[in-house]
């Protein structure tokens, strides 16, 4: 792996108008990527707004905060190990109420091995799953 693929972000927060609807969407859409709910806080607990965090284990990498619909909406990309996870994410996101914003496939203009799919969540955020791995996941 080259250094350009090593950058890590610790976490990102998206503002949403309806935390319960957003939570339901992300539970379904992120499950194929191995992410689940790792924490929730009411507005009273956080001191400001209701929040829900998604990640692996105990660590939240994506947080939703019920601060109102975000304008402009954001784009977030999750890197996964194989192309099947990209396809499963896309299908789950559409099933959960998202809108297709790019079917699974190679985006050669980005990189010759950039296999990705895009789903717009019900709040307008563009969510992407990306794999640089081969079809069978054995890099």
C-alpha positions as CSV (number, residue, x, y, z in Angstrom):
1,X,0.0,0.0,0.0
2,X,1.3,3.4,-0.8
3,X,1.2,6.4,1.6
4,X,-1.7,8.1,-0.1
5,X,-4.0,5.5,1.3
6,X,-2.9,5.8,4.9
7,X,-4.6,9.0,6.0
8,X,-7.0,8.5,8.8
9,X,-9.7,10.7,10.1
10,X,-10.9,10.1,13.7
11,X,-14.5,11.1,13.3
12,X,-17.0,13.2,11.4
13,X,-20.4,14.6,12.5
14,X,-23.3,15.2,10.2
15,X,-26.2,17.4,11.1
16,X,-29.7,15.9,10.6
17,X,-33.3,17.1,11.1
18,X,-34.7,13.8,12.2
19,X,-32.4,11.7,14.3
20,X,-34.7,8.7,14.5
21,X,-35.1,8.5,10.7
22,X,-31.4,9.1,10.1
23,X,-30.5,6.5,12.7
24,X,-32.7,3.9,10.9
25,X,-31.2,4.7,7.5
26,X,-27.6,4.4,8.8
27,X,-28.2,1.2,10.8
28,X,-29.2,-0.5,7.6
29,X,-26.8,1.2,5.1
30,X,-23.7,0.8,7.3
31,X,-24.3,-2.8,8.4
32,X,-22.7,-4.3,5.2
33,X,-19.6,-2.2,6.0
34,X,-19.4,-3.7,9.5
35,X,-20.4,-0.5,11.3
36,X,-23.0,-0.3,14.0
37,X,-24.2,2.0,16.7
38,X,-21.5,2.5,19.3
39,X,-23.1,5.3,21.4
40,X,-26.2,7.4,21.8
41,X,-26.9,10.6,23.8
42,X,-30.1,12.5,24.4
43,X,-30.1,16.3,24.1
44,X,-30.1,16.4,27.9
45,X,-27.0,14.1,28.1
46,X,-25.0,15.9,25.5
47,X,-26.0,19.4,26.8
48,X,-27.2,20.4,23.4
49,X,-28.7,18.0,20.8
50,X,-29.5,14.3,20.5
51,X,-26.6,12.3,18.9
52,X,-25.9,8.8,17.7
53,X,-22.5,7.4,16.8
54,X,-21.6,4.6,14.4
55,X,-18.3,2.7,14.3
56,X,-16.6,-0.6,15.1
57,X,-16.3,-1.8,18.7
58,X,-16.5,1.2,21.1
59,X,-15.2,3.9,18.7
60,X,-17.6,6.2,16.9
61,X,-16.3,7.4,13.5
62,X,-19.6,8.8,12.2
63,X,-21.8,10.8,14.5
64,X,-25.3,12.2,13.6
65,X,-26.4,15.3,15.5
66,X,-30.0,16.5,15.5
67,X,-29.2,20.1,14.7
68,X,-31.5,20.5,11.7
69,X,-31.0,19.7,8.0
70,X,-27.5,20.6,6.9
71,X,-27.0,23.0,4.0
72,X,-25.0,22.3,2.1
73,X,-25.1,18.5,2.6
74,X,-21.8,16.6,3.0
75,X,-20.0,13.8,1.3
76,X,-18.5,11.0,3.3
77,X,-16.6,7.9,1.9
78,X,-16.0,4.7,3.8
79,X,-13.1,2.5,2.6
80,X,-13.9,-1.2,2.7
81,X,-11.9,-4.4,1.9
82,X,-13.7,-5.7,-1.1
83,X,-16.1,-4.9,-3.9
84,X,-18.9,-7.1,-2.5
85,X,-19.1,-4.8,0.5
86,X,-19.5,-1.8,-1.9
87,X,-22.3,-3.5,-3.7
88,X,-24.0,-4.6,-0.4
89,X,-23.8,-1.1,1.0
90,X,-25.4,0.3,-2.2
91,X,-28.3,-2.2,-2.1
92,X,-28.8,-1.7,1.6
93,X,-28.8,2.1,1.3
94,X,-31.4,2.0,-1.4
95,X,-33.5,-0.4,0.5
96,X,-33.3,1.9,3.6
97,X,-34.7,4.9,1.7
98,X,-31.6,6.4,0.1
99,X,-31.4,7.5,-3.5
100,X,-28.9,6.1,-6.1
101,X,-26.2,8.6,-6.7
102,X,-23.8,6.2,-8.6
103,X,-24.1,2.5,-9.0
104,X,-21.2,0.2,-8.0
105,X,-18.4,0.3,-10.5
106,X,-14.9,1.4,-11.4
107,X,-14.2,5.2,-11.4
108,X,-11.1,5.2,-13.5
109,X,-10.9,9.0,-13.6
110,X,-10.2,8.9,-9.9
111,X,-7.9,5.8,-9.8
112,X,-7.7,2.7,-12.0
113,X,-8.7,0.5,-9.0
114,X,-11.3,2.9,-7.5
115,X,-14.4,0.7,-7.2
116,X,-17.2,2.7,-5.5
117,X,-20.9,3.3,-5.1
118,X,-22.8,6.3,-3.9
119,X,-26.1,6.7,-2.1
120,X,-27.8,10.0,-1.1
121,X,-29.3,9.6,2.4
122,X,-32.8,11.0,3.2
123,X,-31.2,14.2,4.5
124,X,-29.3,14.8,1.3
125,X,-25.8,13.7,2.4
126,X,-23.8,11.8,-0.3
127,X,-22.5,8.6,1.3
128,X,-19.9,6.5,-0.6
129,X,-18.3,3.1,-0.1
130,X,-15.0,2.5,-1.8
131,X,-12.7,-0.5,-2.3
132,X,-9.2,-0.6,-3.9
133,X,-9.3,-4.4,-3.5
134,X,-9.9,-7.0,-6.2
135,X,-13.2,-8.7,-6.6
136,X,-12.5,-11.6,-4.2
137,X,-11.1,-9.3,-1.5
138,X,-7.6,-10.8,-1.4
139,X,-5.4,-7.8,-2.0
